[in-house]
């Protein structure tokens, strides 16, 4: 007999029979087996300064002020749109790459001025002085993770960072030493995090439950993601605790757009931004199988989770919570979700 447990995350799924049904070592139509103090005119334009003055947090009707860095990036844009929808106040300032400096862009109906890394300390200190309840959201690049965190901690601005990579041990130490507040999580999708938490509980309470079972893992992401999914690795780690023998290099990565559409079932409009995962377990005698699957199209799930994390962190800062570093599990456990 076969037991199939599917854990959907998005409203759109691959058609029946796609992204499943392993067939030896071949790729077939039924499935796969391969594969971021004062404002001075030299830094900010007078018009931008006027905008910030007009949108001062002194107004009682203003929402939580957040500053989204790398607003030109896909995740930055998605977070701004979600934050606007949630009623948060978007600070019209963002840090970007050197080549993006000076640009004025409209995101989520908000005009935002992009500044280079060389200007960021003075600007951030000034913004934080104007908006003492500020939360910074960082979706920059892995190589900027540690430097950005050090800046936020130096100024004392609480931040939410969803960027993966960087030196994570150094990142946590930076926040701990500064006694700053932060939500640090490479996975901001609330439901995905909940699924992972459930897997971790199962692994802790029932070690060895799947001993002898074989595991096949496939994940599909946009072509510019070269490494294996961190979420997939976390789920695999749970299966390993459950007794499954599996090496991370066995993860089958699907990065070819044509294969993603035709065989994985990714909608064409989401080829440039999706996260499909499938884990297939089979008993030693091939008579029992379990299938876990979570598919995400677009970035809204991560953006919404990021907004929830910012609101959660603001409450922790306001209450002067003794704990300073949080992750999405903390957000979920407190029920801080809209």
N, C-alpha and C positions, 0 to 999 in steps of 0.2 A: 504494500500500500504506500501511498505518497501523501505527505502532509505539506501543504504550501502555506507559508505565512508571509504575506506581503505587507510592507509597512509604507504606505504612500505618503509623500510629503507635499507634492504639488497637485494641482487639480488636473494636470495633464499627464497621461501615462503612455508608454509605448503600446502599440496595438497588441492584441492577444497573440502570443507566440513569439514576440520580439523581445530581445534582451533577456533571453532565457533559453532553456532547452539545449544543454551542452551536447556537442556531437564530437566526441573524441578530440583530436587536435586540429580540427578543421574549422573554417568559418563558413557557416551556411546561413540560409535565409531564416532559419529557425533559431539561430543563436551564434555565439562566438566562443572561441577558445583561444584566440590570440590577442595576442595583443597586449598714515603727517601737524616806556612809561609815559612816557608822554609821546604824543604824536607830533612829529615835526614834518614840515612841508617837504623836506628832502626825502622823506620816506613815503608819505601818503599824500595824495592829491587833496586839495581843499574840499572838493566835491564829495570824496569818500568820507572825509572827516565829518562833513556836514551830515551825511547819511547816517553815520553811526551816532552822532549827537541827537539827531531826530528820532532814532530808534532806541534811545537810552532805556536801560533796564529800570530806571526810576518810574517808568510808567507801570501802573498797577495791573494793566491788562496784558502785559507782555508775557510770552511763554518762556520756558527754560531756554536761555541763550546757549547755542552750540556753535562751535567753529569747526567746519569740516575741511580738513586739509586734503590736498589732491582732489579738488572739486572737479577737475577736468577728467579724472579717471571714471571708469564705469561704476565702480562701487561708490565713489564720492558723490556722483550724480544721483545714484539710487537712494543713498542715505538722505541727501538734501530733500529729495522729493517726498520720501517717507516722513521726514521730520516736519516739513511744511504741512503735510496732510494731518499730522498728529498735533499741530498747533504750536510747535516749538519755534523759537525765534532764531533765524539763521543770521549769524554775524556776517556782514558783507565783505569778509576778508578770508583769504585762504593762502596757504603756502603750497608752492608747486616747484617744479624743476626750474633750473636757471633759464632754460629756453622759453618757459611759460610766463616768466616775470613780465609784469606790465599789462597783461591781458585783462580785459574786463569781460566776464561771461555771464550769461543768464542761465540759471539752473533752477528749475522749480518755480519760475516766475520771480526769482530773486537775482539782482545784479550783484555779482561778486568780483572783487578785485584780487587778482593773483599776484603774490609777491615771491621773490626769490629767497633761497635759504640764507643769503647774506644779510637780509633785513629782518629775519624772523624774530630775533630776541627782543629788539626794541618794540616791534609791532605787537608781539604777544604780551609783553609786559603792559603796554598801553591798553590793549583790549581787555586784559584781565582787571586792570584798575577801573576801567569803565563798566565792566560787567563782572562783578565779584562772584556771581553764581555760575560763571562760565564752565562748560564742559567741552573739551576738545575731542573730536573724533578723528582718528588717524587711519586712513586707508592709503598709505603711500606705497613705497616699494621696500622689499626685504632689506636692502642695503642701508636704508634710512631709519629703520626701526630703532636701533639703539641710540643714535644721535638725537632723534626726535624725542624719545623718552627722557633723555638726559636734560633736554631743554625744558620740557614740560615740568619736570621735577625741580629744576633750578628756579623756575618762575613760581612753582607751586600750584600749577593748574591741574585739576583732576582730568583724567583722560580715559577714553575708551579706544582700545587698539585692536583692530581686527586683521591687521596685516600679518601674514605668516612670515616665517624666516627670521633672520637676525640671530643674535646670541640670546636665547631665551633665559639662560641662567643669569647672564649679565643684566638683562631687562628686569627680571624680578628683583635682583639685588639693588639696582638703581632706585626702584620704587621703595623698597624696604628701607634703604639707607636714608632716603629723603623724607620718609613718612608721608608721602603723597598718597592720594587715592587713585585707583585705576581698576578698570575692568580689562583683563587681558584674555583674549580668546581667539584662537585661529578659526573657530567655527562659531558663527553668530546665528545660524539657523536654529530657532528655538525648538522646533519639533525634531530636527536631526539630533540636537543635543539631548533631548529627552529620550530618544531612541537609544543613543549611545549610553546614557545613564542606566537605562533598563538593562542593556547588555552587560554593563559592568556589574550590576547587582546580581544578575544571573550567574556571571562568571565567578563572583565571590561566594555565592551561596551554594552553587552546584558544580564545584570543580570536578573536571573529568567526565561530566555528563555526556560529552560527545566523543569520548575516547574511541579511537579506531575509525572514526568518520573521515572521509576525504573532503577537502574544501576546494572549491573553485571560485575565484573572485575576478570580476570584471568591473572596470569603472571607465566612464566616458566623460571627458571634459573638453572644453574648447582647445583648439590646436596649440595655442601659445602656452598651455600648461604642460611643461615637460616632465615634471616629477609626478610620482604617485600621490594620490589623495591622502591627506593626513587623516581624514575621517575613516577612510578605508583601512588604514594602518591601525587606527584605534579599535575598530571593530574586529579586525583580525587578531589583535592582541587579546581580546576577550575570548575569541574562539580558541586561541592557543591555551588559555587558562582552563577552558572547558575540555581540554584534552586533544585538540586537533593539531596534527603535525602539518605546519605550513610555513614556508619561507616567504618573506616580503617580496623577493624578486620574482615570485610566481604570479604576482598581480598582473592581470592582462589589461594593458592600457589601450583604449580606443581613442585615437586622435585624428583619424582621417574623416573629414566632413561627410564624404559620400557614404562611408560605412555607417557613420552615426545616424544619418537620415534613413538609409535604405534598410539597415539591419538592426540597429539599436532602437530605432523608432523616435529619434530626437526630431521635433518639429523644425523645419528649415529655419524659421525665424529665431530659433534659440540655439543654433549651432555655435554662435559666437559667445554664448553664455549659458552653460548648463552643467549639471552634475548628476550623472546617473551611476548608481552603484547596484551591484547584485552579488549576493553571496549564496552559493549553492552547496549544501552538505549532502553527502550520500553515505549510507551505512556500508559496512564492509561487504555485506552480501548483496548490495544493490537493491534491496527490497524497500528501503525507507529513504525518503529524501526531504529535506527542508530547504526552503528558499526565502531569503530575506532581501527585500528590495526597497530602495528609497531613491526617488527621482526628483530632481529640481530643475525647473525651466526658469531662466531669468535670474534676477538678483534680489527680488522684492523680499524673499524670506530672510535674507541676510540683513537687508536694510531695516526691516521692521524689528528684527532682533536687536540691531544696533541702537535703534531709538529706545527700545525697552531698557537696554543696558544703560543708556545715558540717563534716563529717568530714574532708574534704580540707583545709579551712582550718586546722582544729585541728592537723593534722600539719605544716603549713607553719609555724605559730606555734611549735610544739614544737621543730622543727628549726632555727628562726631563719633561715628562708630569706631570701636577699638580696632576692628579688622580693617586693613587698608587695601589689600589686593583681592580682587574677586574674579570669578569667571562666570560663564553663562549658566553653569549648574547652580551657582548662588542666586542668580537672577530667577531661575526656574523655581527653586525651592521656596523663594519668598513670594512666589505667585505674582511677581512684578511684570505681568504681561497684559497687554490690552486685547 
